[in-house]
């Protein structure tokens, strides 16, 4: 287990902080945020830059592989067709358990009618490497875009869903040429480099009604969902809270509690 943890940290984990670029007035910034005066990228008039040294990033696929090894967990790649409080049915097998957790985020309503979770698509691309640049993460609040500079100096760029919100509220995995083109032009402008697209993809996220994660129990099934674009930051915390609620009776955070109207 410790070897698996060491592998993902060595290959994937980057703890170089992050930069947030915004034109919004921040009167009471979090204590981890420090205003930056000598930023290495061009900014627009009225924008300020904030550095969070606490922040980091990790390759989610490598992280999940390491966690699976550490936990000694079994997994089955199959389509689930039905769940109830102690049984999971799939196209290829049936499983029994004392408790069943539904953690399918965007596809929650395939299995549960409530809580309501809206599938929402996100566009992303990877560019050719920068000649030079800081290996870190950037968040641009005005464009609703993010950039990760990887260890090989390739950029992973995503966001700009607000350019076509109606089209992107879908569960179909397709590229949106409008957003993909805007992402490439954005990163060229911000980083001042003639970068080429090496890979493009989309993913489906789950959005809640109030954009806060949801956790609780419905129809004798435990669930967590609705991370609204912040799953890597919130899903682990919500899972911990949900397990402690089940095993120890510790109350769930108020912001995650779901109350059915039915």
N, C-alpha and C positions, 0 to 999 in steps of 0.2 A: 504493500500500500504506500509506504513512504517513497519508494522508488517511483511509483506512478506519479505522485505529487511533484517530485523533483523534476520529472521529465516535462510535465506541462509547464512548470515555472521556467525551466531553462529554455524551452523551445518557443514559448508563446507569451508568457506574462511580461508586460512592459509597465514599469512603475515610474514613468517620467512626468506625471502630472498632466494637466490639460489646460487649454486656453479657451475662454468664452469671450466672443466678440459680439457686442450688442450696442444699439443706440438707445436702449431703455435706461432710464434713470434708476440706479440702485442705491437707495438711501441707507439701507441696513444690510450690507452683504454678509453672507455666512462667514464665520470666523476663519474658515479654511481658505477664503478667497482674498487675494491680494492684487491690488490694481497695478497694472504694468504700464510703464512709461516708454520703455525702449523695445517695442515689439518688432519682430523680424519680418512681418508681412505687411503689405499695404492695407490701410484702413480707410473707410469713407468718413466724410465730415460728420461729426457728432457721435462717432463710435468710440466706445471705451473697451479696454481689454482687461480681463481678469484672469489670474493664474490660480489654479487649485493644485497644490503640490501633492495632495492626498490622493488624487485620481490616478487611475491606471487602466489598462485594457488587457484582454486575453482572447485568444482564439477560442470561440465557444465549442467547436467540434473537439478540439484537443482537450479542453476542460472537461467536457462530458465524458470523454473516453477515460480520462484519469479518474474521475469520480466513480465511474462504473467499476473500474478495477479496484479502487480503494474500498468500495462498499461490498464488493463481491456480489453485485446484483445481477440477476438474469433479465434478459430483455427478449422480446419477440417482435419481429418486424411483420405486423399483420394489421389488417383493417378491422377495427372494432365495430360491431354491428348493434350491440345492445349491452346496457349495464344496469344492474340493480344494486342493492345495498351490500351484497356479498358475492356477486357473480359478474364475470365479464365474458361476453360472447364475441367471438371474432369469426372471420370467414374460414379459419383453419383450426381453431381450438376453442376450448372453454376453460376458464380459470375460476377457482373458488378462493375467497379471502375473507377474513374477518371484517376488514374495512376496504372500501373501494374509493380511491381518490381520482377525480376527473381533473386532469391538468393539461387540457388540449387547447387552452387559450382561444384562438380565433374560431376553432371548431367546437366550442363548448355547446352551442345550441344544436349541433347534430345529435347530441346525447341527452341534453337537458333543455327544457323549454325556458327555464330561468336559472340564473340571472341572464339578462339580455347582454350579449356580447356581439359587437359589430366587427365582422372581418374587414380589414383595411390593408391595402397593399402598400408596400414600400419598394422603391427603386434604388438600386445600388450599382456601382461599377468599380473596377480596379484599373489603375493607370500604369503606364511605364514608370520606371524609377526616376526620382528627382536626382539631379546632379549633386545637390547638397541640400541640407535642411535638417531641422530638429526632429528626432523620432519621438512623437508625442501625439496628442489628440487635440482637435480644434472643433469648437461648436459655434456656429454662426446663427444667432437667434433671429436676425432680420430675414435671412433667406430660409430659415428652418432647415439648415443643412449641417452635416457633420463630416469631418475628415479625420481618418486615422493614417498616420505616417508609420508604415510597418518597418520592421528591422532591415528589410532589403530596400527601403526608401520608396517602395511602391505606395501609392495612395489608394485607400479604400474610401469612397465618397458615397454618401447617401442623403436622402431627404428630399426637400422641395415638393413634397406631396401636395402642398397648398396651390400649386399651379393647376392642378386638375383634381380637386377633391371628390367630385361626383364620380369620375371615372375610376379613381383609386379606391373607392369604397366597394370592394369586390373580393371574392375568394379565388379569382382566376389568376394563375401564375403566368403573367405575360409582361413583356417589356412595353413601356410607354415611351415612344420616341420623343415626345415633347419634353418630358422630365429628364430622360437620359441625355438629350442634347444640352439641356440647361445645366445639368450637373457637370458635364465636361467643360462647358464654357465658363462656368462659375469657378472651377478649380484652376483653370488656366489663368483667369483674371486675378484670383486671389494669390496664387503662388508664382505668377509671372514666369511660367515655363510652358514650353510647347510639348504637352504630354499626349500620349496616345492611349486609346482604350485597349486593354488586354482582355477584359472579361466584363460582361454585364449580366445582371440577374435581378429577380424580384423576390419578395417574401411576403407572407401574409401575417399580419399582427392582429391582436384582439383588443378592441377599444371598448371600455365601459361607458355608461351614460355620463358619468362625471369625471372620466379620465383617471380615476383612482383604482388601484387593484381591488379585486373582490375575493373574499374567502368565506367559507361557511359550509352549511349543509342544506341540501335540498333533495327531497324524495329519498331520504336515507343514504344519500351519496355526498361525500365530501368533495369540495371543489376549490380551485383557485384559478382565476382568469382575469382578463381585462387589464393587462399591463400597459396598454395604450402607448406602445413604443418604447417602454422602459423596462422590458423584461429582464435584461441582464443585470440591471441594478436592483430590481425589486423582487423577482421571482424567488430567489433563495431566501430572502427575509420573510416573505409571505408563507413559503413552505415551512420554515422553522416555526412561525407563529401558529400555523394550522396544526402541525404535529404536537406542539406543546398544549394546544387547546384540547386535542383529543386525548393525549396521554396524561396530562397533568391538570386539566381544567383551567389552565391559565387563559384569561379573557383575550379574545382577538382585539387587535387595534380597532378603534371606532371607525377609522377611515376605510377599513376593509370589510366592514360588516354589511351583509346583504339582508334586506327585509323584503319579503315577497308581498305583493299587493293582492295575491289570490288567496 
